[in-house]
């Protein structure tokens, strides 16, 4: 799947793609046709890099309601011939979720479009889950025959039907249909037994119960991985690829904790120093978890290895280090004067300080955060840890870069983490970013804003708080925060 193309943050489309609160505010002030076109672009071309951790559907549905926008763009997207060719649920998932919220708000056209797509569309199971939460019993019963026709009679069709019943996010439609369709009743009864049978028949090779056996077992996952060191040539999702080695090494480290005896320490140290990739990973992780005094030196050596798999493993286990000695080593590695702050080891050390460091480590974390943004921009898996660390350490020096991340991040999850950090570092957060956050796409960000926003000075704030409190689609945590602020304000009068 290709990464979405995100428009500049200053544009209306860019704001809406990011799910920022200013996106809704700008859309309501913009030309209606332009706003609807930008909204449809977002809903039909999901802008999220990971839809499983980022929210957009309620945000876009609210804007559809505010603009009184028609659903023609969504309908065309669902009926596009590509729907028959592309089975990826991510292509239509956001549009279906938006329709689900619109149906909950009383949009009859959204409900009918969901019913039609559930009967004819490729991603019918998602549409059915949306209907399960919003449609009445009669509407679901009428839909039953069309869904059941997807499963031809016979053993193969029955197996697919059982899988569909077992995998349903919302079981309500299947329970209704079971009372009227014997095939559904049979599938519903058999489905749990299929699951238990797979669990009971799960096979796998287990290690022998000695340190040497466990270390040898840790290497078995990588024996058939092709390619030169550091370039396996295998897909990370391949069960026999690099990820399999990492998973096996993690399991082996847990086994080592149960079987290693004092006399085995030399064997484990040798494996951590010069073992094969699987055994070396397992031994390094075991020694770190045991807070062994040799762990830091072994990690430093592994981080300089020519095999990038070993380097990656060393940096991963470094993040598991804890305690005063571990922080002392991390400070040395992260300090430009004594280590290599721009090296992979130095960057990993800054991540550790962000996650577990003390207030005295704030300057190193802020420097690492600035360096990350200047080199990589506002993306990358490690950026969130640095953002969290700046907030946890109350690093006021990080405010300018945190504001930059908040405004530019394409990920709404990362923006929410930046907002959380700003709430503890920026004295102007309550009357600044917190106001915009009340319209944010992420519920956790709206909750944060409700708890911190200044209720005086901006007439929009109280009106927004009241609307959130009255919105039945809003999450319970946001309702609690909003009503708490409104109640406390009333009492203070």
N, C-alpha and C positions, 0 to 999 in steps of 0.2 A: 504494500500500500504506500502511495506517495505521500510525502509530507505536504500538508496544506500550505497554500500560498497566502500569507497574511499581509494585508495592506498596511501602509504606514499608520502609526498610532494616532496621528493628528487628523486622519480622515474619518468620516462617519462609518464607512465600512470597516476600517481597522478597529475602531472602538467597539463596534458590535461584534466583530469576530472575537475580540478578546473578552467579551462579556463584561466590560467595564460599566460602572454606573453612569459615567458621562455619555456612554453610547445611547442609553435610553433617553437621557435628557436632551442630547443633541438631535436625536431622531424626532422627538416631539416638536422641536423648534424648526426642523428642516422642512423643505418642500415635501408634501405627503407622498407624492409619486416616487421621489428620490429615496425617501426613507423606506418605503415598501420594497423597492427594488433591492436595496441593500439588505433588508431583512430576509427577503426570499433567497438571496445569494448565500447568506449564512446558513439558512435552514436546509437548503438543497445541496450545499457543498460544505459539509461539516468542517468547521475550522479547527477542531480540537485534534491535537496529536495523539491523545489517549482519551477516548470517550468514556472509559470506565472510571476515571478519576476526576473528570471535569464535568461540571454541570452547565447546561445551556438551555434546556427545554423550557423550564418555567420562565426564565428570563425572556426568551423569544415569544413565548405564549402571551405573557403580559403585554409585550409591545404590540402583538397582533390585536389584542383587545383595545389598547389605548388608541391605536391608529384605525381601528375598525377595518382592518385589512382583509381583503378577500383571500380565499384559499386556492386561487387558480394556479399559482406557482407551485404549491405543494402537490396539487392534483396532477399537473403535468409531469412533475418529477416522479411520482409514484407510477404513472401510466407510461413512462418512457420505455421504449423497447429494450433498453439496457437492463431493465428489471428482470427480464427473462434470461439474460446472459450473465449477469453478475449476482452471484449468490451471497456476497459479503453483506452481512446484516448492518455493517457500518454505513452502507450507502444510503439506506432509508431509515435507519434507527432514530436519528434525531428528528426527522420530519414526523415520524409516527408518535414519538414522545410529545412533541409539540401539539399534535392533534389530540392526544390524550388529555393534556392540560386544558386545551380549548373546549373539549367535550365536558370536562368537569366544570368549566366556567359557564356552561349552558349553550355553547355553539352547536346547534343541531347539524350544521353542514359538516363540522368536524367529525361528529359521531357517525354520520352516514358514510363519510369517506373512509373512516376506519373499518366499518362493516364491509364495505365493498372491497377494500384491499385485503382484509382477512380472508375473504372468499376467493380472491383471484390472484393475489400478489405472491411474490417469491418469499418475502420476509413476513409471511402470514402469522407466524407464532408470536412475533413481537406485537403485531397489531392486536392479536387475540389477548395478550397480556394486558394491553392498554384497555381493551373493552371489558376485560374481567373486573377491572376496578371502577368502571364508569357506566357500563350498560346495564339495562334491567334484564331480568330472567327471560322475558319473552324475546327480546332481541337476540340473546345468546342462543336460545333454543332454535330460533329460525335459522341461525348461522350454522348449526350443527351438521346438517347433511352436506353442505358445501365443504366443510373441513374434512369430514370423514371420507369424502370421495377422493381425497388426496392419497389415501392408503388402500391400494388394490387388495381384493380378497386373496388369501393365501398366506403361507408362512412368512414370506418376506414382508408383505404389507402389514401383517399382524405384529411382526417384530418392530417395524418402523413406528407403528401406532403406540406400542408399549414405550418405545424410546421417547416419543413426543409427550405422552402422559407423564412419564418420569421426569422429563426435562422442563416441564411447564413451570414458569416462575409463579404464575397464579393458577391454582388448581380448580378454581370455581367453575369455569365452563365445563371441564371434564366431569366434575361431580354432577352437574345438571344433566349432561348428556348421558351419563351412565344409567340414569333412571329411565331413559327412553331408547337407548341403543345398546343391545346386548354386547356388541363388539367392544364398546368403550368400557362396559362393566367388566368384561373379561380381562381387557388390557390393564385396567386399574387394579385388579386383583393380582395379576401376574407380575406387574412391574416391580414391586418390592422384592419378590423372589429372584428376579433377574439380577438385581443389584447385589443381594446377599450371595448369590452363586458366584458372581465375578469376584467378590471380595474373598470368598473361601478358596477359590481356585487360583488366586494370585500366586504366581510362581516367581522365584528369584533366587539368585545365588547369595549365600550368606558367608561371612568370613569365619575362619577358625578362631578359637578363643585364646590367642596369644598375640603379643604385640607384633611379632614378625608376620603372623598370618594376616592381621588387620592391615598392615602396611602393604603387603603383597596384594591383598584384595583391592586396596585403594587404587592400584595401578591397572587393574584389569580393565576398567572402563575406557582407558586410553590406548590400549594395545593396538586397536585396529583403526585409530584415527589417522587419516593420511596427511601428507604434507610435511613441510619442514617445521622445525620448532618455531612456535609463535605464529604460524600461518597454516592452520589445519586444513583449510580448504573445505571445511564442513560447515553447514548451516548451524547456527546456535540452537535452533529448535530441534535439530536432529537428536534422537535419543542416544545415538552412539557418538555424538559430536562433543565439542569442548565443554558444553554445559553438563554433560553426563559425567565428565571427569570431576568437575567442581562439586556436583551433587554427591558423587561417590566419596570424594575427599572429606566433605562435611560430615557425612554419615560415619566415615572411618574415624574422624576425630572424636566423635561421640563414643564410638566403640573403644577407642584407646583410653578414654577416661575411665572405662569400666575394667579394663584388663591390664593396664600397665602397672608393673610392680617396680619397686626401687631399683632392682637389678636390670630393668629394661631401659633405664634412662639413657644409657650410652647408645643403645640401638635407635631410640627415637631422635636423639641429637644428631646422630650420623645421617639418618634419613632426612632431617630438616636441613642439613648442610649440603649433602650431595646425592640425595635420593632421586628416583625417577619422579616425574611431575606429580602423579597422584599421591604417592607416599610423601613427597616433600610438602605438598599442600596440607595433607592431613597432619603431619608432624608439626608444622608451623602453627596450625590452628590449635592443636592440642596444647602446645607449649605456651601459647598466648593465653588460652583459657585457664591454664594452671598458674599463670603469672610467674613462669619460670624466669630466673635471672638471666638466662642465656637468650631469651626470646628476642630482645631488642637487637643484639648483635647479629643474630641469624636473619632477622628481617632486613636489616641494613645490607647484609651480604646478598640476600635474595633479590632485593630491589635493584642491585647492580648486575644481575645475571643477564646473559645474552638471550635467554629464552623469555620472550615476553609473557608467556603463560606463567612462569615463575614470578616475574615482576608483578603481574596483575594479582596473583595470589598473595604475594607479600603485602601489597598495598591494601588488599581487602582485609587481611587478618590484622593489620596495623590498627584499623578502625575498631577492633574488638579489645584493644589494650585499655586497661584501667589502672588507677592507682598513682601515687606520687612519682614512682620511678618512671612509669610510662609517660606521664606528663613532662617530666624532666627531659627525657629523650626526645619527645615531640617538640619541645621548645628549641632544643639544639638543632634538630633537623629543619625546623620552620624559620629559624632566625637567619637572615642573609649573612650575618657576620660569622656564624659558626657552622652553618649547613648550606643547603642549596634551596632557597625558598622557591625558585622557579623550576626545580626538578620535580619529578614525579613523587619522590619520597617527601620532599618539602611540602608539596601540595597535600598529600595524604596526611602529613603531620598537622597542617593547619585545619584540616577537616576534623581530626581528633580533638584539637583544642576547641574548635567551635562546638563540638558535641559534648565534651566533658571537661573543658578547661575552667580556669578560675578567672576572676575579674582582672588579674594582672595580665592575662593573655589577650585581652580585648584589642590592643594595638596590632598584634600579629594577625588576629582574625580579620580586622578591618583592612589591613594591608593585603591579606590574601583575597578578600572580597573584591577590592579594587583591581587587583591584578587579574582576577578571573574575568571580570566584566570587560577590562581593557583588551584582553586577549581573545576571549570566547564570546563576548556579548552576553545577553541575558538568556542563556540556554545552557543545558548540560546537567547531568544527573547530580553533580556535586554542589551546584549553586544553592540549592535549597538548604543544605546543611549549613553553609556559610551564612545564609540569611537568618536561619534560626539561631545560629550561634551569636550573631550580632545582637539579636533581640534578647537572648538569654543573658548575655553579659552586659546588657544595657550600654552598648557602645555608641555614645552620642556622635562620635566621629563618623559613623557609618550612615548617618541620616541622608546626606546627598546621594550616595550611591543606592541606598534603599529606595529613595523616591524615584530614581531613574529606573530601577528594576520594576517598581510598582507600575510606572507608566508605560514601559516598553514590553514587558513580558507577554508573550503570546499565550502562555499557560495561565489560566485563571487560578490554578492551585498554587503556582509560584507567586502570583500577585497576592493571593491571600496570605501567604507566609510573610511576604514583604510588609503587608498591612499590619500583621501581628507584631512584627519587629518594630515597625514605626510607632505602634501604640505604646511601646515601652521606651523608645529612644527619642521620639520627636515631640517636643512640648506643644507644637502646633497641630498635632494630629486631630484632636477633638473638633476643632473648627475648620480643619482643612480636609485631608483625605477621608476622614470618617464620614463626612457629609456625603461624598460621592459613593462610599461603600454601602450606604443604605440601599442603593439601586443595583448593587453588584449581583452577578449571576450565581456566586457561591453562597450557600446558606451560612457557612461558618464565617464568611466575611461580613455578611449582613448582621449576624449576631454580634460579632466584634464591634461593628459600628454602632449598633443599638446600645451597647454597654458603655461606649466611650464618647459618643458624639455630644457636642455642646448643643443644648436645647434652646439657647438664646442666641440671637444675632442673625439667624438665617430662617426666614419664614417657611422655607420648604421642609425643614426638619420635622417639626411637629405634625405637619400634614402627612408626611411620609410615614412617620411612626404610627399614626392613627390608621392609615391605609394598610400597613403591614399587619397591625393588630386585628383588623377586620377581615383580612384575606384568608379564606378557609384553605387555600392551597399552600399557605406558608408553613414551614416546618415548626414543630413544637418548640424547639430550642429558641428560634427567633421570636416566636410569640411570647415566650416567657421573658426574654430580655427586653422586648419592646414594652410589654405591659408593666414590667418592673419599673422602667424609666418613666412611663406615663403616670403610674401610680405614685411614685416618689415625687414627681413634679407637682401633682395635685395636692399632695400632703404638705409640700413646702410653701404653698400659697397662704 
